[in-house]
Amino acid sequence: MRSTTEQPTHPELAAAVPFIAPEYLTGDFFARMGDWYHGDEPHPLHLHNFLRPELAAAVSTAVRGIPDWSPHAALYEGRMGKTEFWDEEADAGHEVTISQLAVRDIPALLDSGAMDPAHQQVIEQFLAFALLSDTLRDWIKAGTGLELRKRAFMEIAAYRRSDGLGAHQDLVPGRVLAMNFYLDENYRAEHGGRLSFRDGEGREHHIEPVYNSLSIIPIREDCWHWVEPFSSDTVGRYTIAIGQHLEGS
């Protein structure tokens, strides 16, 4: 990942410069982000070419290079109940809301010998940006004013043919945003797998998970989201998902 001397409009976001494309570090963008989050009609925010191109390419390659993926399924029950199935149980024909491949133990990716060292270094850099430092949280705060807690939920997922996510709400206590980094450079519209969102008035929005884009979903009591079935014959729709929670929750 190359270094850069570009400076964002907000000096406190200097740490984000090596990671986030410059058009998403301006005062005009943060004003637009604030209008989005605090507006009267909740909907997803979809940001194209979000990561620096060299970082996006490196993370995409590193994620594809992860050696161990597990079939993962889950059934949502009520507002917050969730039963998970892994490996053979995930493919056993249970009635489920979620069907995908996932990395079962993300911290283990950093263990010695767990994966190619170059790919491991990229994963470590991304984790530092997105979770272990305040870099991504400070970027969100600059646009929304949200004070986010340091502990967040992360998932690394991929999709096989017919995999998808049924309608759910993510009403985890304190969760305010769901973020998805899309990393499949081979994705095409005909592959399906769109992220869909419905607000309390029944308005729907649909987002194609195009390479190096970021979707951000506001989590609200009356809103639902889902992922339409993926239809490619090869594994794809590589995604890093992060759930963000309010400080003190």
Backbone torsions as a table, in degrees:
resi	resn	phi	psi	omega
1	MET	NA	127.2	-174.5
2	ARG	-77.8	155.3	174.1
3	SER	-86.9	163.4	-179.4
4	THR	-149.9	152.4	178.5
5	THR	-105.5	3.6	178.4
6	GLU	-62.4	143.4	-179.6
7	GLN	-117.8	137.1	178.0
8	PRO	-76.5	167.4	176.3
9	THR	-59.9	-37.6	178.9
10	HIS	-96.4	109.4	-177.8
11	PRO	-56.6	-28.8	-178.7
12	GLU	-69.3	-8.5	179.2
13	LEU	-100.6	17.8	-179.3
14	ALA	-57.3	-32.5	-179.4
15	ALA	-65.8	-19.5	-178.9
16	ALA	-83.3	-14.9	-174.0
17	VAL	-57.7	-41.8	179.6
18	PRO	-70.7	-9.2	-173.2
19	PHE	-112.7	-44.4	-170.4
20	ILE	-102.1	137.5	179.9
21	ALA	-59.4	143.6	-171.9
22	PRO	-60.1	-29.7	-178.7
23	GLU	-66.4	-13.9	178.6
24	TYR	-102.9	19.3	179.0
25	LEU	-126.9	24.8	-177.6
26	THR	-107.2	159.6	176.9
27	GLY	-61.1	-39.5	179.4
28	ASP	-61.8	-42.0	179.4
29	PHE	-64.9	-44.5	-177.1
30	PHE	-65.2	-32.0	174.6
31	ALA	-64.5	-41.7	178.5
32	ARG	-65.6	-39.6	178.7
33	MET	-63.8	-40.2	177.4
34	GLY	-63.7	-42.7	176.9
35	ASP	-60.8	-39.6	178.1
36	TRP	-61.6	-51.7	-172.5
37	TYR	-69.7	-38.2	-174.7
38	HIS	-96.2	5.6	179.8
39	GLY	-71.2	169.6	-175.5
40	ASP	-81.3	-19.2	-177.3
41	GLU	-116.8	97.2	-178.2
42	PRO	-62.8	139.0	178.2
43	HIS	-161.7	161.4	178.8
44	PRO	-69.4	150.2	170.3
45	LEU	-103.1	127.4	-177.8
46	HIS	-120.8	116.6	-174.5
47	LEU	-113.3	115.0	-178.7
48	HIS	-84.3	149.1	178.5
49	ASN	51.7	49.9	-172.6
50	PHE	-74.9	-48.0	179.6
51	LEU	-81.8	155.2	170.8
52	ARG	-53.6	137.2	-173.4
53	PRO	-53.9	-42.0	-178.5
54	GLU	-68.1	-33.1	177.3
55	LEU	-70.6	-45.3	179.1
56	ALA	-56.9	-44.8	-179.7
57	ALA	-63.6	-41.5	-178.9
58	ALA	-67.2	-42.9	-179.4
59	VAL	-67.6	-41.2	177.8
60	SER	-58.5	-46.0	179.6
61	THR	-64.9	-41.3	-179.1
62	ALA	-65.6	-41.5	179.7
63	VAL	-64.7	-43.0	176.2
64	ARG	-62.0	-26.9	-178.2
65	GLY	-84.4	-2.2	177.3
66	ILE	-62.8	124.8	-172.1
67	PRO	-78.5	-26.0	-172.0
68	ASP	-120.4	110.5	174.5
69	TRP	-115.8	140.8	-179.1
70	SER	-116.7	134.8	168.8
71	PRO	-57.1	135.0	-176.4
72	HIS	-136.6	133.4	175.6
73	ALA	-139.4	157.2	178.9
74	ALA	-153.7	151.6	176.0
75	LEU	-119.9	118.8	174.4
76	TYR	-80.4	136.9	-177.4
77	GLU	-131.7	110.6	-177.4
78	GLY	71.7	-155.7	-175.5
79	ARG	-70.2	-40.5	-173.7
80	MET	-134.9	-2.9	179.7
81	GLY	-70.9	143.9	-177.3
82	LYS	-154.8	123.1	174.7
83	THR	-108.8	125.6	-175.9
84	GLU	-106.8	149.2	176.2
85	PHE	-130.5	139.0	-179.0
86	TRP	-127.5	153.0	173.0
87	ASP	56.1	-128.7	-174.9
88	GLU	-59.5	-37.0	-179.9
89	GLU	-64.2	-30.9	-178.8
90	ALA	-66.9	-27.9	-178.5
91	ASP	-104.7	20.1	-173.9
92	ALA	-89.5	5.6	175.8
93	GLY	87.9	18.2	176.1
94	HIS	-65.9	153.2	169.2
95	GLU	-71.3	118.4	-173.3
96	VAL	-134.7	160.5	174.0
97	THR	-95.3	-31.5	-175.0
98	ILE	-121.3	136.6	171.6
99	SER	-142.8	123.6	-175.6
100	GLN	-168.9	178.7	164.3
101	LEU	-101.8	145.7	-179.6
102	ALA	-148.4	159.4	173.1
103	VAL	-87.7	116.3	-172.1
104	ARG	-73.8	-32.6	-176.7
105	ASP	-132.6	90.6	-177.1
106	ILE	-65.2	-45.4	179.0
107	PRO	-56.8	-30.8	-179.2
108	ALA	-66.3	-17.2	176.9
109	LEU	-62.6	-22.6	-178.3
110	LEU	-91.9	-1.1	177.2
111	ASP	-67.0	149.7	178.3
112	SER	-58.2	128.4	178.1
113	GLY	80.4	2.9	-175.9
114	ALA	-70.3	-29.9	-179.7
115	MET	-161.0	176.0	179.1
116	ASP	-52.0	130.4	-175.6
117	PRO	-57.7	-37.5	179.7
118	ALA	-66.2	-42.7	177.7
119	HIS	-66.9	-38.2	179.4
120	GLN	-61.4	-40.6	179.2
121	GLN	-62.8	-39.3	178.8
122	VAL	-65.9	-44.4	177.8
123	ILE	-59.4	-42.5	179.2
124	GLU	-62.1	-42.1	177.8
125	GLN	-62.7	-41.6	-179.5
126	PHE	-67.3	-41.7	177.8
127	LEU	-61.1	-38.7	178.1
128	ALA	-62.9	-42.6	179.0
129	PHE	-65.7	-48.4	-167.9
130	ALA	-89.5	-26.8	-173.2
131	LEU	-127.9	-50.6	-165.9
132	LEU	-80.0	-20.8	173.7
133	SER	-111.8	178.1	178.0
134	ASP	-90.7	8.1	-171.9
135	THR	-56.9	-53.6	-179.1
136	LEU	-70.9	-39.0	178.6
137	ARG	-62.2	-39.9	178.6
138	ASP	-66.0	-36.4	177.1
139	TRP	-62.9	-44.6	178.5
140	ILE	-62.7	-43.8	-179.6
141	LYS	-61.2	-37.3	-179.1
142	ALA	-61.6	-30.1	-179.3
143	GLY	-95.8	-29.5	-172.7
144	THR	-114.9	-20.1	-174.7
145	GLY	81.9	1.7	-176.6
146	LEU	-74.7	132.4	171.8
147	GLU	-92.7	112.1	-173.8
148	LEU	-104.9	144.6	178.7
149	ARG	-75.6	157.4	-174.7
150	LYS	-72.6	-26.5	-179.9
151	ARG	-88.9	122.4	-179.2
152	ALA	-129.6	163.8	175.7
153	PHE	-91.9	135.6	176.0
154	MET	-131.7	143.6	175.6
155	GLU	-138.4	137.0	172.1
156	ILE	-111.6	119.3	-171.7
157	ALA	-133.8	158.7	172.6
158	ALA	-143.2	163.2	-172.8
159	TYR	-126.7	136.6	170.9
160	ARG	-95.3	172.0	176.6
161	ARG	-56.7	130.8	179.6
162	SER	80.1	-5.4	175.1
163	ASP	-65.7	152.7	177.8
164	GLY	-177.9	-177.0	178.0
165	LEU	-127.5	127.1	175.3
166	GLY	-72.8	169.2	-177.8
167	ALA	-61.9	129.7	178.5
168	HIS	-153.3	176.7	-171.9
169	GLN	-122.1	-16.3	-177.1
170	ASP	58.0	40.7	-178.4
171	LEU	-81.8	50.8	173.3
172	VAL	-71.3	136.0	-178.6
173	PRO	-51.5	126.2	177.1
174	GLY	85.9	-10.7	-177.1
175	ARG	-73.2	130.8	-178.2
176	VAL	-120.6	-22.6	-178.1
177	LEU	-141.3	145.3	168.5
178	ALA	-120.3	125.1	-175.6
179	MET	-116.1	140.4	179.9
180	ASN	-132.0	117.8	173.1
181	PHE	-94.5	118.0	-177.3
182	TYR	-96.2	127.9	-166.3
183	LEU	-130.0	19.4	-178.4
184	ASP	-98.9	101.2	-178.5
185	GLU	-69.6	-13.6	179.0
186	ASN	-95.9	3.0	-177.5
187	TYR	-65.9	138.4	174.2
188	ARG	-131.2	155.5	-176.3
189	ALA	-56.7	-34.7	-178.5
190	GLU	-68.6	-9.1	177.8
191	HIS	-79.5	-8.0	179.2
192	GLY	68.9	-142.0	177.7
193	GLY	67.4	27.1	179.8
194	ARG	-68.7	145.5	168.5
195	LEU	-81.5	127.0	180.0
196	SER	-119.5	149.3	-174.1
197	PHE	-141.7	135.4	177.0
198	ARG	-129.3	127.4	-179.9
199	ASP	-88.5	-179.0	-175.4
200	GLY	-67.4	-16.7	177.7
201	GLU	-94.1	1.8	179.0
202	GLY	88.3	4.2	176.9
203	ARG	-74.1	134.0	-178.2
204	GLU	-113.8	146.2	175.7
205	HIS	-131.1	143.9	-177.5
206	HIS	-131.0	132.3	-176.0
207	ILE	-123.2	127.2	173.9
208	GLU	-82.7	132.8	-176.4
209	PRO	-79.4	63.2	-176.4
210	VAL	-70.9	151.5	-175.6
211	TYR	-55.5	139.0	178.6
212	ASN	55.1	41.1	168.9
213	SER	-118.1	160.2	179.6
214	LEU	-125.1	128.1	170.8
215	SER	-108.0	142.1	177.1
216	ILE	-127.6	123.5	-178.3
217	ILE	-108.9	129.1	170.4
218	PRO	-76.0	133.3	179.3
219	ILE	-93.3	115.5	-178.3
220	ARG	-132.6	155.3	-176.3
221	GLU	-59.0	-31.8	-173.6
222	ASP	-107.7	14.8	-177.5
223	CYS	-113.3	147.5	-179.6
224	TRP	-129.3	152.2	174.1
225	HIS	-144.3	159.4	-178.0
226	TRP	-159.0	167.8	175.8
227	VAL	-118.8	122.0	179.2
228	GLU	-66.4	154.6	-177.8
229	PRO	-55.4	138.3	177.4
230	PHE	-83.6	139.6	-170.9
231	SER	-124.2	9.6	176.9
232	SER	-75.0	150.8	177.5
233	ASP	-79.3	-10.7	177.5
234	THR	-117.6	154.6	178.4
235	VAL	-60.5	137.3	-179.0
236	GLY	-163.4	-153.3	-175.9
237	ARG	49.1	47.7	178.3
238	TYR	-64.0	128.7	-171.6
239	THR	-142.2	138.5	167.0
240	ILE	-110.6	117.2	-177.7
241	ALA	-107.8	140.3	179.8
242	ILE	-133.9	128.1	173.1
243	GLY	-98.8	125.3	-177.1
244	GLN	-105.7	139.4	-173.8
245	HIS	-126.5	148.3	178.6
246	LEU	-66.2	141.6	173.1
247	GLU	-57.8	135.1	179.1
248	GLY	89.5	-4.0	-179.3
249	SER	-87.6	NA	NA
